[in-house]
Amino acid sequence: MAKLQVRHPPGYSAERRYSFDVVLGEFLGVSFETVAEDRQDVLITLQSGEPRGELRIADVLFCTERASWLTAESLPALPLRRWEVPDAFVPRGRLSGDAVPILYSGDKQEQGLLQWSDLQISLDLDLFGSAFALLSRYEEHCPGLRDSHGRFPAARSMLAASGMLERPVVNDYVEILRRCLELLFPGIATRRHSYRPRLSHDVDKVFMTRGKGWHSVLRNSLGDVVRRRDPSLAARRLIARAHSGHGSYGYEPTNTFDYIMDCSERKGIRSCFYWIAADGPGKFDPDYSLDMPWIRDVIRRIAERGHEIGLHGSYFSHDRPEQLKTELARLVETAENLGVNQEGWAGRQHYLRWDAGSTWRYLDAAGLRYDSTLGFPESTGFRCGVCYEYPVFDLYAGRQLQLRERPLVAMDVSLLGDAYMGLGASDALERIRELSDQCRRFGGEFTLLWHNDRLVHARDRRLYEKILNVICD
């Protein structure tokens, strides 16, 4: 089997190795060896044999002075420049759009980003450094504005500021690199991925009537009829209140778990339900407990039907390693007591709170297999610039972790919430279609988050089923 040799400048060895391993190894599936030497670009050739084609790629990010590493000084200027990739080089339809954003490039702009002949291709675009910056969330390590929940705002991201958040830019870089290998080394076989929709559900709200007096429930039911024009919900709310006084919660309108599983199973998909395992309710956390018999029955039923249980790290857990470990241990113990056994455990942080300098490391140390936090709450799109699951890199520790990231592409609250995108049903469906098409183009994964309490209205269920038809068929 043909094998590539990658010659690169010295320095940032762990970061370079990670970028090569993910882009060349995991995404493209090619075998390679690396050699550090005194040079100024990355040179890719066949390890042995003919023809001796050469691929030269600019090396920019990993030439950053250590004093400037993880500072705003090392970030590209915004908005990002764009490169109109020639159709003769990468055929139309293989990229997410006509122009590819340039994060890092060399100093040969007067000659153009691409020099191409039969035996040599020269790219003045730092593909490996740019991919590394997006996958590692390099920009989020730099000090700057955060929102009221301490989150990095979408508007501050390089891709959003350049109108590119709806495009998986790293996938574009991978396709450009794939095309280079096809042209220079026809004997190199590259991996093709298969599109896969992934459905996930954060369990933030389980009860609508538990602990509420009849006056409050009657007032809300009147609102169901007059303002929300959903008399069915009003009836279900009243029935739920009548039963909740006896400790029976199956009639709660937010008990949509079986409906969700029915929808998933009709599409042949396994859903993942993320549960908060905090010890007692907090200001931003729900008022259910894993010790409640009804909650335990729901978890058991989810597992019996073949769906997945995950950890929804509580509001303050994203930067508290011991709390994360405790919450995961509590979830695992609950599951084991219910006879639920899983090969590994998934995680997603409540409110999508995530700190670039710590959360991945803490999730990895807690023992989670993969995380699915990284999407922006205020917008759909590709926060990490990619629609593939991938292993993560701890920028502060300078090493790759066992943890993998499964990027979140779209969330119900982002699409429909008045505080965020505030789209109507038809516009939300069209946005989902566009994002799904991008994932299909690259054989990527479309990860959708839809909360159980966003399915209490008949109109919301109709929209959800239409969305499943778009992303699953």
N, C-alpha and C positions, 0 to 999 in steps of 0.2 A: 504494500500500500504506500502511495506517495506521501511524503512527509515534508512539511515546510520548515524552513529555518528562519527565525526572526532575530535579526541583529538590531540592537538598540543602544542608545547612549547609556552611560552609567547613572546611578542615582534613582531614588524612589523605586527600589527594586520590588517591594511588596505591592505597591500600587500598580506598577507596570505589569507584574505577573498576574494580578487580579484581572486587569483589563484584557490582557491576552487570553486568559483562561475563559472568561465569560464570553467575549466577542468571538474569538476564534474557536475555542473549545466547545463551550456550551451552546451558543447560538448557531454557529456554523458547523460544528461537529467535525472539525478537521484536526489532524494530528500535527504537532509542531514541537520544535525545541527552540530555546532562546539562548542568545549569546550577547553578553554585555561587552561593548568595546568603545573605543574613543571615536565617536562619530556624532553627527548633528541631526540625523533623521533616522527613521525606522526602515530597515531594508528587509524585504521578504523575498526569499528565493526557495527553490526546491532544495531539499537537503542533499540530494544527489540526482544524477541523471540529466537528460536533455529533454526539451530545450531549456536553456538557462535564462529564463525570463527574470526580470527584476521589477519589484514593486517598491517604490519609495514613497513614504508617507511622512508628512511634517510631524515634528516632535516639539510641542510648545508648552503644554501645561506642566509636564514633568521636568521642564527646565526652569521652573519657578524657583527663585531664591527661597531658602528655608524661612527667612524672616518674613516673607510675603505669603507663605503657604497658609491657607485658611483665612485669608484677609480679603477685604473688598478690592484691594490693589490687584489681586490675581484674577478677578472676574472680568469677563469680556465687556466691552462697551455695549450699551443698549440704545435703541433696539438692535438686535443681531442683524448682521449683513446676511444676504441670501445668495445662493448659488443656483443659477439656472442650469441644471444638469442636462447636457446634450442628449437628445433621444437616441442618437447613434451610439452613445456610450452606455447608458442604461435605458432600455426600451420603455416607452411610456406605459404607465399602468403598474410598474413594479415599485414605484415610490408613492408616498402618501400625498404628494402634490408636485407641482412643477418646480418649485424652488425649495432648496434645502437650506435651513439656517446654519450659519457658520459660528460656532462657539469660539474655537481656537484655530488659527491658521498661521502660516509662516510669513516670510517677508518677500515672497515672489509674486505679489499681486499684479505687477506690471506684465508678467508672463502668463497670467491666468492660473486658476487653481488646478487645471488639468493639463498635463503633457502626456501624449499617448502615441505609442508606436507599437509595432508588432511584438517586440521583445522587452519593452520597458514602458511602465506607467508611472508617472510622478504626480502625486496628489499633495498640494500645498494646504490641505485640510487635515488637521490633527484629529483623525477619526478615533483613535484609541483614547486620547486625553479628553475629547469631547464626550464620548460615551461614558468614560469614568466619572466625569463631573456630574452628569445627569443621574447615573445609577447610584452613586454614593451620596447624592443630594449635597454636593459640595457647597453650593451657594447658601444653603440653609445653616451652615456652620458659621457663616460670617455674621457679626453682630448687626442688628437692625431692628426695624419695627416689627412688633408682633400684635396680634389682635387681642380682644378682651379675654380670650381663653389661652393666651400664650402661644398661639399657633402662627406659623409662617404664612402670611397671606398669599393667595394665588396671584394677586396683582403685582407682587414683588418678584415673582419668578421670572427667569429669563425667557422662558417659552411664552408665558402669558403676555409679557411686555412686548413681545415680538409677534403676537397674534398666532402663535404656534402651539398653544396648549392642547388643541384638539387633534394634534398629529403626533404619532409615535416616532419621534425624530431619531432615536437610537436605532429603530428598525430600518429607517432610511439609510443610516450609516452602515448597518450590517449588509443591506442589499447592494450598496455601492462597493463594499469590500468583496462581497460574493461575486459581483460582476468582474471586478479586477482579477480575481482568482480564475474565473471561467475563461477570460481572455488570455491570460498568461500561462496558466497551468491546467489545460483541459483534463489532465488525469486526476485532478483533485475533485473528489465528490463531496458536496456540501449537504448539510442536513436541511430537510424541509419540515416545517412544523405543521400541525393540524389545528384548525380553529376549534376552540372549545369555550362554550359559555359556562360561567360559574355563578351560582346563585347563593347569596348569603343574606343573613337576617340578624340584625342586632336586636336583642330583646331588652329594650329600654323601658317599655311600659306594658304591664300585664293586666292591670286592673283599671277599670273605669268607674266602678261603683263601690268597691270595697272600702269600708271606713267612711263612706259619705252618707249624710242624713238624707231622709226622703225629700226634704225641701230642696236641697241642692240637685238631687237626681231629677226631680220633677221640673225644675227650672231648665236643666240641660236637655231634658226630653222635649220641652216646649221649643227650645232652640233648634232641635233636630227637625221638628216639623216646620217651623216658621222660617228660619234663616237657612238651614241646610237642606230643607225640602226632602228629608229622608225619614218618613214616618216609620219605616221598618226599623231603623236604628233606634228611634224613640221607644218602640215596643221592646226591642231587645235590651235596651238599657233598663227599662222598668222590670223586665223579667229577671235580668241579672241581679238587680238590687234585691228583689224578693228572695232569691236563692242565696246571695252572698251572706245574708244574715244567719244562715245555717251552715256557713263554711263551705258551700258548694260554689265553685267559681267557673264551672264549665260554660255557663251562659254569658260570661263576659264578652262584649263585642270584640275586644282585643284578642280573644282566644281564636286566632286565625291559623293556628299551627297545622291543624289537619288540612285546612284549605290549601295552605302553602305547599305541604307535602303532596297533596293530590295533584296540584298544578305541576310540580317538579317531576313527579313520577310519570305523568302523561307525556312529558318531554324526554323521559329517560335520563333525568339529571338528579344528582345527589345534592341536596341543600346543606348548608352549614349554618347552624344556629349558635350565635355567640351570647353567652350568659355571663352576667356580672356576679362575681363570687365574693364581693366585699363583705366584711363583717359588720353588718348593720347599714342602714340607709345614710347617705350623705346628702349634702345640699344639691348636688347635680346627679346623684345616682338614684335608681328606682327603689321603690319600697318593698320589693319582694326579697325573699331569702331562699337559698337553696335548701334550707331545712323545712320549708313548707311542704306538706304532703302533696298538695295539688301540683306544685312546681315539679316535684320529683316524679310524679306520674307523667307529666308532659315530657320531661327529659327521657324517661324510660320508653315512652311511646315513640319518640323521635328516633332513638337508637334501634328499637325493634323494627322500625320501618326502613332501616338501612341508611339513615341520614347522619350527618356529622354534628358533634358537639364541640364548640370552641369557647375560648375564654374572651370575654369582653372586659379588658382591664379597666378598673374603675377610674373615675375622673382624675384622682391625684396619683395614680400608680405609675404613670408614664416615666417619672423620674425618681421612683422609690423602689429600688431593686428588691428589698426584703418584702415589701408589700406585694409585688408581682409574684414572687415565689410563694407567698402565703396563699394568695388567691388561686393560683394554679393548683397548688396542693389541695385546697379545699374542693375545687371543681373535680379533680381526679379522684379524690376520696369519695365524693358524692357519687360519681359515675361508677366506681368500682363497687360501692355498696348496692348499686342498682343493677349490677351485673353487666355494665357497659364497659367494653374493652375496645380501645382504639390503638392503632400503631403509633400515632403521634397526635400532638395537640396543636390546633391553630389558635391564633390570637388576633384581635383587633382592639385598639384602644378607644375607650368611650370619648365621644366628641371629636374623634380623630386627633386627639392630643398626642403629639410626637415631638421629641427633642432630638435634633440631629446629632448631638454629642453624646447621648446616653441611651435612648430608648431601645434601639436595636441591640445594644450590648446587654442590657438588662433582660430583654426578652430571650436572648440567646442563653444567658446564664440561668434563667428560670427553667429552661428545658423545652421551650416551644419549638415546634418543627418549622412553622412558617407564620408570617405576619401578613395581614391584609389591611393595614391602616393607611397606606400612602395613596390617598386621593385628596384633592382639596375639597373642603366642605362647601365652599361657596361657588364651585364650578365643577362641571364634569371635565374629563380629559385625561391626559397622560402626565401626571406630576413627575414621574421618573423618566418620561420620554420613551417608554417601552411598553409593549403589550405581551411580554413574556414574563413568566415567573423567573426569578434569578437569585443567586446567593448574594448576600449583602457584605459590605466592607465597612469596618469600623475605622473611620478616618483618624480618630485620636489614638487608638491603639495601634494603627497601622497594620491591620491584619484582616483577612477574610474570616467571617464567622460561619458557624454551622447553619444558622438561621437563614431562611429564604424569604424573599418578599414576593407577594402576589399582589401587584398593584391594583388599587381600586379605580375603576374607570368611571362608574356612574352610581349615584345615590339618589333615592327618592327625594330626600330633603333638599339636596342641591338643585334638582330639577324644578320642584314644585313649591319649595318654601318661599314665602314672601320676602324673607330677609336675604335670600340668595338669588337664584336665577328667576324665580317666580313665573315659570312657563305654564301655559295652558296645556291641556292634555295632548292636543294635536302637535304642538311645537315640541313638547317633551318626547313624544313618540318619534318625531323626525330626528331630533338630536340623538336619540338612542340608535336609530337606523344608521346615521352617519358614522357614529363611533363603532358600531358593530361592523360596518363595511371596512373601516380601517383595520380592525382586528382580523377580519377574514382575509384581507389582502396579504397579510404576513403570516397567516396561520397562527394567530395569537390567541390570547385568552381574554374574554370579555367578562370582567368581574363586576357584578351588579349587587348593590346593597339595597334591599327593600325591607323596611321595618314591619314587624307584625301589626303594629298599631296604625299603619298607613293603609290598611285593607279593611277598615270597618265600614266604609261607605260602598254602596254598590257601584258607584261611578269609579272609585279607586280600583276595585276588583276588575272592572271591565278594562281599564287602562293597563293594569298589570298583565292581564291575559294577552292583550294586544302586544305588549312589550315582549312577552315570552315567545309569541309567534314570530316576532322580528328577529330575536337573537338566537332562537333555538332551531328554526326551520331552515 
